[in-house]
Amino acid sequence: MPSTPLPRGLRLWGAALACAATAGTASTATAAEPVGEVSTAFKFIGPNHKVVVEAYDDPKVKGVTCYVSRAKTGGLSGAFGLAEDKAEASIACRQVGDIAFPQGALPAQEEVFSERASILFKRLRVVRMVDARRNTLVYLTYTDRLIDGSPQNSVTAVPVPRGTAIPKR
């Protein structure tokens, strides 16, 4: 039986779904290290809604760790990884040791970490920006979606000691 070709719009939508499904499982090399969590709402079935705090070491800047707090949806959908977490996150990055750049020059802006916040379309992202004039690293966290992102964001900055220049591409 010959197959009927799908309309162009459906083919594009299918391709977008396939890309989102594979992108939703990948994350950058930096792994989150759980620091703690607090429950915000009790759920009779499944885990409670909570706020989690995770630490991320910047993979290209030795001596800088970012702490991200964000909402995690509980209940059955959260337990099975089907829930969409809220687009609310906060970030605080700090110098936790001597700052060094073992991998050399940094781009002016680069994604440091990315993690899915829903099964297909939503991601939490942390981006590093170099403010060369002030010798400071600026970190921004936000969530985006395939179609409609959120303007909610949080920013923090880590001043690099004057004797250490930020190598910039």
Secondary structure in CASP SS format (residue, H / E / C, confidence):
PFRMAT SS
TARGET T0000
AUTHOR 0000-0000-0000
METHOD secondary structure of the structure
MODEL  1
M C 1.00
P C 1.00
S C 1.00
T C 1.00
P C 1.00
L C 1.00
P C 1.00
R H 1.00
G H 1.00
L H 1.00
R H 1.00
L H 1.00
W H 1.00
G H 1.00
A H 1.00
A H 1.00
L H 1.00
A H 1.00
C H 1.00
A H 1.00
A H 1.00
T H 1.00
A H 1.00
G C 1.00
T C 1.00
A C 1.00
S C 1.00
T C 1.00
A C 1.00
T C 1.00
A C 1.00
A C 1.00
E E 1.00
P E 1.00
V E 1.00
G E 1.00
E E 1.00
V E 1.00
S E 1.00
T E 1.00
A E 1.00
F C 1.00
K C 1.00
F C 1.00
I C 1.00
G C 1.00
P C 1.00
N C 1.00
H E 1.00
K E 1.00
V E 1.00
V E 1.00
V E 1.00
E E 1.00
A E 1.00
Y E 1.00
D E 1.00
D C 1.00
P C 1.00
K C 1.00
V C 1.00
K E 1.00
G E 1.00
V E 1.00
T E 1.00
C E 1.00
Y E 1.00
V E 1.00
S E 1.00
R E 1.00
A E 1.00
K E 1.00
T C 1.00
G C 1.00
G H 1.00
L H 1.00
S H 1.00
G H 1.00
A H 1.00
F C 1.00
G C 1.00
L C 1.00
A C 1.00
E C 1.00
D C 1.00
K C 1.00
A C 1.00
E C 1.00
A E 1.00
S E 1.00
I E 1.00
A E 1.00
C E 1.00
R E 1.00
Q E 1.00
V E 1.00
G E 1.00
D E 1.00
I E 1.00
A E 1.00
F C 1.00
P C 1.00
Q C 1.00
G C 1.00
A C 1.00
L E 1.00
P C 1.00
A C 1.00
Q E 1.00
E E 1.00
E E 1.00
V E 1.00
F E 1.00
S E 1.00
E E 1.00
R E 1.00
A C 1.00
S C 1.00
I C 1.00
L C 1.00
F C 1.00
K E 1.00
R E 1.00
L E 1.00
R E 1.00
V E 1.00
V E 1.00
R E 1.00
M E 1.00
V E 1.00
D E 1.00
A H 1.00
R H 1.00
R H 1.00
N C 1.00
T E 1.00
L E 1.00
V E 1.00
Y E 1.00
L E 1.00
T E 1.00
Y E 1.00
T E 1.00
D E 1.00
R E 1.00
L C 1.00
I C 1.00
D C 1.00
G C 1.00
S C 1.00
P C 1.00
Q C 1.00
N E 1.00
S E 1.00
V E 1.00
T E 1.00
A E 1.00
V E 1.00
P E 1.00
V C 1.00
P C 1.00
R C 1.00
G C 1.00
T C 1.00
A C 1.00
I C 1.00
P C 1.00
K E 1.00
R C 1.00
END
